[in-house]
Amino acid sequence: MEINSKLFDELHTSQPEVLLEAIRDEKVPSTMRLFLQDFLDNGQELNNFAFMESDYVKNRSVLDQVAFFLPSKSFIWHIDYEKIEKNKIFIVPVSFQEYFQKVEETIKEFFHLS
């Protein structure tokens, strides 16, 4: 599913009643309705994990990468910001197994273990 930045930002600031209306509206694509329900169930927030390198001597930290996601009952919604400069955000449902496998690969890369 592809949405623009403005719509994505509005999801976080919309009243829950507005999102509930969209969930009930059969004109809204079913994938979006399912995402909106999961988003509401998660308090209109995304979860994330981040890889950061800190140098306490120099008192600085560098954010290596951040992954945003939203848990669902049967899978994980991955929020892909790679094309944000083109005003495109992709919301992709990914199986638990596939998502955790990718997380494991990313951890190994971060620690230079792969």
PEJO-V735642 format. One record per backbone hydrogen bond with DSSP energy under -0.5 kcal/mol. NH is the residue of the N-H (numbers start at 1). CO is the residue of the C=O. E is the energy in kcal/mol with one decimal. If there is no record, write none. Layout:
nh	co	e
NH	CO	E
NH	CO	E
This chain:
nh	co	e
3	89	-2.7
8	4	-2.3
9	5	-2.7
10	6	-2.3
11	7	-1.6
12	8	-0.8
12	9	-0.7
13	9	-0.9
14	10	-1.8
18	15	-1.2
19	15	-1.5
20	16	-2.5
21	17	-2.0
22	18	-1.7
23	19	-2.2
24	20	-1.9
25	21	-1.1
26	24	-0.7
28	25	-1.6
33	29	-2.2
34	30	-2.4
35	31	-2.4
36	32	-2.9
37	33	-2.1
38	34	-2.3
39	35	-2.9
40	36	-2.6
41	37	-2.6
42	38	-1.2
43	40	-2.0
44	39	-2.6
45	39	-0.6
47	69	-3.1
49	67	-1.8
51	65	-2.9
52	50	-0.5
53	62	-2.9
54	52	-0.5
55	60	-3.3
56	54	-0.6
59	55	-0.7
60	55	-2.0
62	53	-3.1
64	51	-2.7
64	62	-0.7
65	51	-1.5
67	49	-2.7
68	79	-0.6
69	47	-2.8
70	77	-2.1
72	75	-1.9
76	94	-3.0
77	70	-3.1
78	76	-0.7
78	92	-3.4
79	68	-2.4
80	78	-0.7
80	90	-3.3
81	79	-0.7
84	81	-2.1
86	83	-1.6
87	84	-2.2
88	83	-1.7
89	3	-2.8
90	80	-2.2
91	1	-3.0
92	78	-2.8
92	90	-0.6
94	76	-3.0
99	95	-2.7
100	96	-2.9
101	97	-2.1
102	98	-2.1
103	99	-2.3
104	100	-2.5
105	101	-2.3
106	102	-2.4
107	103	-2.4
108	104	-2.3
109	105	-2.3
110	106	-2.5
111	107	-2.1
112	109	-1.4
113	108	-3.7
114	108	-0.6
